[in-house]
């Protein structure tokens, strides 16, 4: 029997108290929102899930990404990190090129640095 506790989901909040990942998920159509929610839930329950669902982001340790194939033939990425049994969802976007754009990685890493300096992670 597995006594592993599932991760608690924490959405990144901006200083203005907005939740960009939640807003992004809400902007998806119903089918795609369900796909993303199921993928996040799988990671929440089965972390570390590994490929093909998740992978670490090289050069941006400890960030990882949830990899979702949407019904619209698009690919979604949700960048997160795990600490103290919590899965912090930092950034989400539709991937439009083979490699993940630096802009998207830098946004997530900037949010990660803000979070680790805050008292939210303790």
MMTF fields as JSON, N, C-alpha, C and O atoms, coordinates in Angstrom:
{
  "mmtfVersion": "1.0.0",
  "mmtfProducer": "UNKNOWN",
  "numBonds": 487,
  "numAtoms": 488,
  "numGroups": 122,
  "numChains": 1,
  "numModels": 1,
  "chainsPerModel": [1],
  "groupsPerChain": [122],
  "chainIdList": ["A"],
  "bondAtomList": [4, 2, 8, 6, 12, 10, 16, 14, 20, 18, 24, 22, 28, 26, 32, 30, 36, 34, 40, 38, 44, 42, 48, 46, 52, 50, 56, 54, 60, 58, 64, 62, 68, 66, 72, 70, 76, 74, 80, 78, 84, 82, 88, 86, 92, 90, 96, 94, 100, 98, 104, 102, 108, 106, 112, 110, 116, 114, 120, 118, 124, 122, 128, 126, 132, 130, 136, 134, 140, 138, 144, 142, 148, 146, 152, 150, 156, 154, 160, 158, 164, 162, 168, 166, 172, 170, 176, 174, 180, 178, 184, 182, 188, 186, 192, 190, 196, 194, 200, 198, 204, 202, 208, 206, 212, 210, 216, 214, 220, 218, 224, 222, 228, 226, 232, 230, 236, 234, 240, 238, 244, 242, 248, 246, 252, 250, 256, 254, 260, 258, 264, 262, 268, 266, 272, 270, 276, 274, 280, 278, 284, 282, 288, 286, 292, 290, 296, 294, 300, 298, 304, 302, 308, 306, 312, 310, 316, 314, 320, 318, 324, 322, 328, 326, 332, 330, 336, 334, 340, 338, 344, 342, 348, 346, 352, 350, 356, 354, 360, 358, 364, 362, 368, 366, 372, 370, 376, 374, 380, 378, 384, 382, 388, 386, 392, 390, 396, 394, 400, 398, 404, 402, 408, 406, 412, 410, 416, 414, 420, 418, 424, 422, 428, 426, 432, 430, 436, 434, 440, 438, 444, 442, 448, 446, 452, 450, 456, 454, 460, 458, 464, 462, 468, 466, 472, 470, 476, 474, 480, 478, 484, 482],
  "bondOrderList": [1, 1, 1, 1, 1, 1, 1, 1, 1, 1, 1, 1, 1, 1, 1, 1, 1, 1, 1, 1, 1, 1, 1, 1, 1, 1, 1, 1, 1, 1, 1, 1, 1, 1, 1, 1, 1, 1, 1, 1, 1, 1, 1, 1, 1, 1, 1, 1, 1, 1, 1, 1, 1, 1, 1, 1, 1, 1, 1, 1, 1, 1, 1, 1, 1, 1, 1, 1, 1, 1, 1, 1, 1, 1, 1, 1, 1, 1, 1, 1, 1, 1, 1, 1, 1, 1, 1, 1, 1, 1, 1, 1, 1, 1, 1, 1, 1, 1, 1, 1, 1, 1, 1, 1, 1, 1, 1, 1, 1, 1, 1, 1, 1, 1, 1, 1, 1, 1, 1, 1, 1],
  "groupList": [{"groupName": "UNK", "atomNameList": ["N", "CA", "C", "O"], "elementList": ["N", "C", "C", "O"], "formalChargeList": [0, 0, 0, 0], "bondAtomList": [1, 0, 2, 1, 3, 2], "bondOrderList": [1, 1, 2], "singleLetterCode": "X", "chemCompType": "L-PEPTIDE LINKING"}],
  "groupTypeList": [0, 0, 0, 0, 0, 0, 0, 0, 0, 0, 0, 0, 0, 0, 0, 0, 0, 0, 0, 0, 0, 0, 0, 0, 0, 0, 0, 0, 0, 0, 0, 0, 0, 0, 0, 0, 0, 0, 0, 0, 0, 0, 0, 0, 0, 0, 0, 0, 0, 0, 0, 0, 0, 0, 0, 0, 0, 0, 0, 0, 0, 0, 0, 0, 0, 0, 0, 0, 0, 0, 0, 0, 0, 0, 0, 0, 0, 0, 0, 0, 0, 0, 0, 0, 0, 0, 0, 0, 0, 0, 0, 0, 0, 0, 0, 0, 0, 0, 0, 0, 0, 0, 0, 0, 0, 0, 0, 0, 0, 0, 0, 0, 0, 0, 0, 0, 0, 0, 0, 0, 0, 0],
  "groupIdList": [1, 2, 3, 4, 5, 6, 7, 8, 9, 10, 11, 12, 13, 14, 15, 16, 17, 18, 19, 20, 21, 22, 23, 24, 25, 26, 27, 28, 29, 30, 31, 32, 33, 34, 35, 36, 37, 38, 39, 40, 41, 42, 43, 44, 45, 46, 47, 48, 49, 50, 51, 52, 53, 54, 55, 56, 57, 58, 59, 60, 61, 62, 63, 64, 65, 66, 67, 68, 69, 70, 71, 72, 73, 74, 75, 76, 77, 78, 79, 80, 81, 82, 83, 84, 85, 86, 87, 88, 89, 90, 91, 92, 93, 94, 95, 96, 97, 98, 99, 100, 101, 102, 103, 104, 105, 106, 107, 108, 109, 110, 111, 112, 113, 114, 115, 116, 117, 118, 119, 120, 121, 122],
  "secStructList": [7, 7, 7, 7, 7, 7, 7, 3, 3, 3, 3, 7, 7, 7, 6, 6, 1, 7, 7, 2, 2, 2, 2, 2, 2, 2, 2, 1, 7, 2, 2, 2, 2, 2, 2, 2, 2, 2, 2, 2, 2, 2, 2, 2, 2, 2, 1, 1, 7, 7, 6, 6, 6, 3, 3, 3, 7, 6, 6, 1, 6, 6, 7, 3, 3, 3, 3, 3, 3, 7, 6, 6, 1, 7, 3, 3, 3, 3, 3, 3, 3, 3, 3, 6, 6, 3, 3, 3, 3, 3, 3, 3, 3, 3, 3, 7, 1, 1, 1, 7, 7, 2, 2, 2, 2, 2, 2, 2, 2, 2, 2, 2, 2, 2, 2, 2, 2, 1, 1, 1, 7, 7],
  "xCoordList": [0.843, 0.0, 0.885, 1.866, 0.544, 1.312, 0.74, -0.407, 1.538, 1.106, 1.559, 1.495, 2.01, 2.496, 1.342, 0.264, 1.598, 0.583, 0.578, 1.637, -0.614, -0.658, -0.251, -0.434, 0.3, 0.768, -0.411, -1.472, -0.211, -1.197, -0.86, 0.296, -1.862, -1.662, -1.685, -2.587, -0.678, -0.609, -0.407, 0.574, -1.336, -1.222, -0.399, -0.626, 0.549, 1.339, 0.413, -0.46, 0.613, -0.155, 0.779, 1.86, 0.35, 1.118, 0.959, 0.094, 1.785, 1.612, 0.204, -0.276, -0.456, -1.825, -2.874, -4.073, -2.396, -3.252, -3.948, -4.981, -3.397, -3.907, -3.253, -2.141, -3.943, -3.413, -3.299, -4.245, -2.14, -2.013, -2.233, -2.78, -1.83, -2.035, -3.52, -4.048, -4.192, -5.632, -6.393, -7.321, -6.001, -6.643, -6.401, -7.311, -5.184, -4.848, -5.677, -6.226, -5.771, -6.571, -8.034, -8.671, -8.563, -9.949, -10.193, -11.322, -9.146, -9.305, -9.396, -9.767, -9.06, -9.093, -10.531, -11.424, -10.746, -12.077, -12.289, -11.341, -13.524, -13.861, -13.029, -12.546, -12.851, -12.069, -10.622, -10.065, -10.014, -8.613, -8.427, -7.433, -9.373, -9.306, -9.349, -8.641, -10.181, -10.271, -8.964, -8.507, -8.364, -7.088, -6.01, -5.296, -5.895, -4.883, -5.144, -4.212, -6.399, -6.741, -6.393, -5.865, -6.684, -6.352, -4.841, -4.365, -4.091, -2.633, -2.051, -1.169, -2.537, -2.07, -2.434, -1.621, -3.639, -4.089, -3.216, -2.881, -2.849, -1.982, -0.641, -0.133, -0.072, 1.21, 1.016, 1.858, -0.076, -0.367, -0.403, 0.075, -0.958, -1.11, 0.134, 0.507, 0.781, 1.846, 3.234, 4.107, 3.456, 4.763, 5.845, 5.621, 7.017, 7.422, 6.889, 7.09, 6.218, 5.562, 6.538, 6.464, 7.441, 8.405, 7.801, 6.624, 8.643, 8.233, 7.197, 7.265, 6.254, 6.136, 5.326, 5.191, 4.791, 3.923, 4.701, 4.274, 5.818, 6.61, 8.071, 8.532, 8.771, 10.224, 10.836, 10.23, 12.047, 12.752, 13.2, 13.44, 13.308, 13.741, 15.225, 15.659, 15.986, 17.44, 17.862, 17.405, 18.733, 19.226, 18.32, 18.644, 17.176, 16.224, 15.83, 14.685, 16.76, 16.517, 15.993, 16.553, 14.976, 14.256, 12.951, 12.053, 12.835, 11.583, 11.377, 12.32, 10.103, 9.689, 8.488, 7.935, 8.09, 6.908, 5.956, 6.369, 4.659, 3.608, 3.38, 3.218, 3.37, 3.255, 1.886, 1.603, 1.04, -0.32, -0.53, -0.194, -1.09, -1.484, -2.969, -3.795, -3.306, -4.677, -5.477, -4.917, -6.781, -7.677, -7.58, -7.996, -7.044, -6.945, -5.612, -5.203, -4.943, -3.624, -2.572, -1.593, -2.772, -1.782, -1.142, -1.653, -0.017, 0.704, 0.761, 1.187, 0.328, 0.345, 1.465, 1.807, 2.024, 3.047, 2.659, 2.281, 2.758, 2.563, 3.859, 4.236, 4.533, 5.812, 5.555, 4.805, 6.196, 5.966, 7.242, 8.24, 7.18, 8.204, 7.537, 6.462, 8.201, 7.64, 8.541, 9.761, 7.914, 8.625, 7.639, 6.495, 8.096, 7.273, 5.894, 4.883, 5.853, 4.62, 3.604, 2.4, 4.116, 3.253, 3.776, 4.983, 2.847, 3.153, 2.786, 1.609, 3.8, 3.6, 3.503, 4.481, 2.331, 2.129, 2.505, 1.831, 3.585, 4.18, 3.763, 3.531, 3.67, 3.447, 2.854, 3.146, 2.021, 1.42, 1.325, 1.139, 1.457, 1.42, 1.194, 1.339, 0.835, 0.737, 2.085, 2.59, 2.645, 3.959, 3.776, 3.019, 4.473, 4.306, 5.542, 5.519, 6.613, 7.837, 8.444, 8.031, 9.421, 10.06, 10.683, 10.493, 11.42, 12.046, 11.188, 10.472, 11.28, 10.516, 11.137, 12.334, 10.341, 10.887, 11.498, 10.933, 12.662, 13.357, 12.446, 12.488, 11.628, 10.722, 9.813, 9.592, 9.3, 8.407, 9.182, 8.711, 10.368, 11.203, 11.602, 11.576, 11.968, 12.387, 11.241, 11.451, 10.027, 8.86, 8.672, 8.489, 8.716, 8.543, 9.663, 9.406, 10.904, 12.031, 11.979, 12.323, 11.555, 11.395, 10.346, 10.549, 9.249, 8.205, 8.71, 8.393, 9.486, 10.088, 10.969, 10.88, 11.813, 12.707, 11.919, 12.303, 10.829, 9.971, 9.384, 9.362, 8.911, 8.29, 9.28, 8.951, 10.477, 11.417, 11.902, 12.379, 11.777, 12.14, 10.988, 11.18, 9.803, 8.627, 8.491, 9.268, 7.514, 7.272, 6.243, 5.803, 5.851, 4.856, 5.407, 4.644, 6.701, 7.295, 7.588, 7.594, 7.825, 8.189, 7.138, 7.317],
  "yCoordList": [-1.189, 0.0, 1.249, 1.315, 2.224, 3.457, 4.505, 4.923, 4.93, 5.944, 7.338, 8.275, 7.467, 8.745, 9.749, 9.463, 10.914, 11.961, 12.721, 13.031, 13.02, 13.774, 15.216, 15.76, 15.815, 17.194, 18.157, 17.914, 19.237, 20.312, 21.281, 21.675, 21.665, 22.6, 24.032, 24.414, 24.812, 26.228, 27.018, 26.812, 27.918, 28.773, 30.001, 30.63, 30.337, 31.544, 32.761, 32.869, 33.673, 34.919, 36.094, 36.166, 37.012, 38.229, 39.164, 38.94, 40.208, 41.183, 41.8, 42.23, 41.844, 42.376, 41.303, 41.519, 40.134, 39.023, 38.316, 37.676, 38.426, 37.686, 36.312, 36.129, 35.359, 34.007, 33.723, 33.222, 34.042, 33.906, 32.485, 32.317, 31.468, 30.093, 29.746, 29.143, 30.12, 29.878, 30.594, 30.038, 31.832, 32.61, 31.949, 31.883, 31.461, 30.786, 29.515, 29.265, 28.718, 27.483, 27.82, 27.158, 28.838, 29.256, 29.706, 29.631, 30.175, 30.67, 29.538, 29.772, 28.322, 27.185, 26.735, 26.992, 26.061, 25.496, 24.332, 23.866, 23.872, 22.85, 21.586, 21.055, 21.091, 19.862, 20.042, 19.189, 21.146, 21.379, 21.626, 21.195, 22.314, 22.556, 21.231, 21.056, 20.302, 18.985, 18.212, 17.565, 18.274, 17.587, 18.124, 17.349, 19.445, 20.064, 19.708, 19.382, 19.765, 19.439, 17.992, 17.707, 17.082, 15.662, 15.459, 14.707, 16.13, 15.988, 16.537, 15.919, 17.687, 18.249, 17.312, 17.081, 16.777, 15.856, 14.598, 14.101, 14.082, 12.899, 13.192, 12.377, 14.351, 14.722, 14.905, 14.482, 15.524, 15.754, 14.44, 14.375, 13.416, 12.119, 11.252, 10.548, 11.294, 10.336, 10.961, 10.393, 12.108, 12.764, 11.928, 11.404, 11.785, 12.293, 11.4, 10.186, 11.993, 11.238, 10.869, 9.76, 11.759, 11.483, 11.581, 11.898, 11.299, 11.393, 10.316, 9.225, 10.594, 11.78, 12.917, 13.982, 12.705, 13.718, 14.908, 16.051, 14.66, 15.753, 15.574, 14.481, 16.683, 16.611, 17.823, 18.894, 17.651, 18.792, 19.752, 19.339, 21.018, 22.021, 22.276, 22.892, 21.802, 21.91, 23.373, 24.237, 23.636, 24.985, 25.841, 26.992, 25.282, 26.038, 25.229, 25.292, 24.485, 23.649, 24.504, 25.575, 24.112, 22.839, 22.828, 22.042, 23.679, 23.768, 22.55, 21.98, 22.177, 21.076, 21.55, 22.617, 20.76, 21.115, 19.938, 18.784, 20.26, 19.303, 19.482, 20.6, 18.368, 18.398, 17.849, 16.668, 18.713, 18.313, 18.47, 19.5, 17.436, 17.494, 17.814, 17.016, 18.98, 19.456, 18.921, 18.441, 19.013, 18.492, 19.293, 18.822, 20.479, 21.372, 21.196, 22.075, 20.068, 19.785, 20.787, 21.016, 21.378, 22.279, 21.582, 20.59, 22.13, 21.562, 22.614, 23.745, 22.231, 23.137, 22.735, 21.559, 23.733, 23.507, 24.286, 25.456, 23.619, 24.269, 24.072, 22.944, 25.163, 25.078, 25.158, 26.01, 24.248, 24.132, 23.721, 23.353, 23.795, 23.148, 22.62, 23.071, 21.655, 20.993, 21.256, 21.108, 21.647, 21.84, 21.66, 22.11, 20.995, 20.79, 20.234, 20.721, 19.221, 18.526, 19.437, 19.186, 20.495, 21.408, 21.541, 21.576, 21.614, 21.784, 23.22, 23.561, 24.049, 25.461, 25.625, 25.398, 26.018, 26.24, 27.683, 28.615, 27.862, 29.174, 29.86, 31.068, 29.091, 29.701, 28.661, 27.472, 29.104, 28.195, 28.9, 30.114, 28.116, 28.689, 27.589, 26.402, 28.009, 27.104, 27.132, 28.192, 25.964, 25.857, 25.895, 25.103, 26.823, 27.023, 26.663, 26.727, 26.287, 25.939, 24.681, 24.241, 24.119, 22.889, 23.077, 22.248, 24.157, 24.405, 25.382, 26.212, 25.263, 26.148, 27.544, 27.693, 28.564, 29.922, 30.407, 30.21, 31.045, 31.589, 32.524, 32.541, 33.296, 34.23, 33.5, 33.978, 32.357, 31.577, 30.998, 31.03, 30.474, 29.929, 31.022, 30.811, 32.174, 33.269, 33.79, 34.16, 33.82, 34.228, 33.287, 33.732, 31.995, 31.007, 31.104, 31.039, 31.259, 31.311, 32.568, 32.526, 33.673, 34.915, 34.725, 35.161, 34.086, 33.826, 32.878, 33.047, 31.89, 30.97, 31.74, 31.525, 32.63, 33.399, 34.29, 34.448, 34.868, 35.682, 34.816, 35.219, 33.628, 32.741, 32.277, 32.263, 31.899, 31.369, 32.458, 32.163, 33.715, 34.818, 35.194, 35.925, 34.702, 35.019, 33.999, 33.049, 34.213, 33.273, 32.214, 31.448, 32.152, 31.191, 29.767, 28.803, 29.63, 28.324, 27.579, 26.348, 28.287, 27.628, 26.673, 26.056],
  "zCoordList": [0.0, 0.0, 0.0, 0.741, -0.819, -0.928, 0.013, -0.14, 0.985, 1.942, 1.54, 2.336, 0.32, -0.166, -0.215, -0.737, 0.335, 0.37, -0.954, -1.499, -1.469, -2.724, -2.479, -1.39, -3.511, -3.421, -3.334, -3.909, -2.615, -2.566, -3.695, -3.851, -4.482, -5.591, -5.051, -4.306, -5.44, -5.078, -6.366, -7.08, -6.658, -7.842, -7.487, -6.454, -8.337, -8.141, -8.169, -9.031, -7.219, -7.171, -7.395, -6.81, -8.247, -8.498, -7.301, -6.455, -7.221, -6.139, -6.129, -5.08, -7.293, -7.374, -7.059, -7.236, -6.585, -6.167, -7.34, -7.145, -8.543, -9.696, -9.737, -9.243, -10.322, -10.491, -11.992, -12.599, -12.596, -14.054, -14.569, -15.659, -13.831, -14.317, -14.267, -15.201, -13.187, -13.088, -14.181, -14.769, -14.456, -15.518, -16.875, -17.701, -17.11, -18.363, -18.522, -19.595, -17.47, -17.525, -17.817, -18.636, -17.156, -17.383, -18.822, -19.307, -19.514, -20.886, -21.911, -23.062, -21.502, -22.427, -22.686, -21.878, -23.822, -24.055, -23.081, -22.448, -22.968, -21.971, -22.11, -21.11, -23.344, -23.545, -23.112, -22.421, -23.516, -23.181, -21.689, -21.105, -21.079, -19.632, -18.873, -17.881, -19.34, -18.719, -18.878, -17.936, -20.061, -20.302, -19.36, -18.724, -19.273, -18.405, -16.952, -16.217, -16.531, -15.136, -14.807, -13.732, -15.725, -15.497, -15.401, -14.55, -16.273, -16.241, -14.939, -14.343, -14.5, -13.229, -12.084, -11.19, -12.105, -11.051, -11.027, -9.951, -12.193, -12.249, -11.589, -10.819, -11.887, -11.27, -9.768, -8.976, -9.382, -7.967, -7.186, -6.054, -7.782, -7.105, -7.245, -6.306, -8.41, -8.719, -8.829, -9.485, -8.209, -8.324, -7.661, -6.57, -8.285, -9.594, -10.707, -10.683, -11.67, -12.745, -13.858, -14.387, -14.223, -15.284, -16.673, -16.845, -17.661, -19.074, -19.377, -18.81, -20.247, -21.09, -20.453, -21.054, -19.255, -18.644, -18.088, -18.248, -17.448, -16.89, -17.268, -17.597, -17.209, -17.364, -16.688, -16.65, -16.148, -15.562, -16.665, -17.8, -16.322, -17.293, -17.125, -16.151, -18.072, -18.056, -17.913, -18.662, -16.95, -16.727, -15.858, -15.562, -15.445, -14.625, -13.391, -12.945, -12.852, -11.686, -10.543, -10.307, -9.833, -9.773, -10.576, -10.274, -11.584, -12.332, -13.227, -13.777, -13.349, -14.212, -15.017, -14.75, -15.994, -16.762, -16.859, -16.978, -16.804, -17.138, -18.631, -19.12, -19.343, -20.804, -21.195, -20.996, -21.752, -22.124, -23.619, -24.203, -24.227, -25.638, -25.682, -25.24, -26.216, -26.2, -27.383, -28.369, -27.264, -28.301, -29.589, -30.648, -29.507, -30.661, -31.403, -32.162, -31.182, -31.764, -31.332, -32.043, -30.176, -29.604, -28.413, -27.892, -28.006, -26.866, -25.766, -25.996, -24.578, -23.433, -22.489, -22.364, -21.832, -20.811, -19.565, -19.636, -18.425, -17.135, -16.365, -16.048, -16.07, -15.366, -13.869, -13.392, -13.139, -11.696, -10.98, -11.601, -9.661, -8.854, -7.595, -7.201, -6.976, -5.795, -4.606, -4.678, -3.515, -2.257, -1.113, -1.185, -0.057, 1.142, 0.801, 1.307, -0.049, -0.429, -1.133, -1.104, -1.761, -2.518, -3.941, -4.18, -4.868, -6.288, -6.652, -6.77, -6.826, -7.139, -8.657, -9.369, -9.152, -10.577, -10.879, -10.44, -11.633, -11.84, -13.134, -13.155, -14.206, -15.518, -16.453, -16.327, -17.395, -18.364, -19.711, -19.785, -20.765, -22.108, -23.132, -22.838, -24.342, -25.484, -26.191, -26.559, -26.37, -27.009, -28.519, -29.081, -29.175, -30.612, -31.42, -32.649, -30.747, -31.464, -30.842, -29.769, -31.529, -31.045, -29.668, -28.778, -29.495, -28.202, -27.399, -27.958, -26.092, -25.219, -25.267, -25.023, -25.577, -25.677, -24.363, -23.286, -24.476, -23.298, -22.503, -21.273, -23.206, -22.549, -21.551, -20.439, -21.955, -21.083, -19.898, -18.761, -20.177, -19.105, -18.112, -16.9, -18.635, -17.764, -16.901, -15.746, -17.459, -16.671, -15.485, -14.352, -15.753, -14.684, -13.655, -12.453, -14.115, -13.186, -12.328, -11.146, -12.904, -12.145, -11.034, -9.901, -11.366, -10.361, -9.285, -8.107, -9.68, -8.716, -7.731, -6.522, -8.24, -7.364, -6.409, -5.25, -6.883, -6.016, -4.905, -3.742, -5.266, -4.272, -3.21, -2.024, -3.619, -2.624, -1.663, -0.567, -2.084, -1.181, -0.259, 0.713, -0.559, 0.249, 1.39, 1.488, 2.221, 3.32, 2.93, 3.788, 1.664, 1.217, 1.123, 1.197, 0.961, 0.726, 2.024, 2.037, 3.088, 4.358, 4.862, 5.912]
}
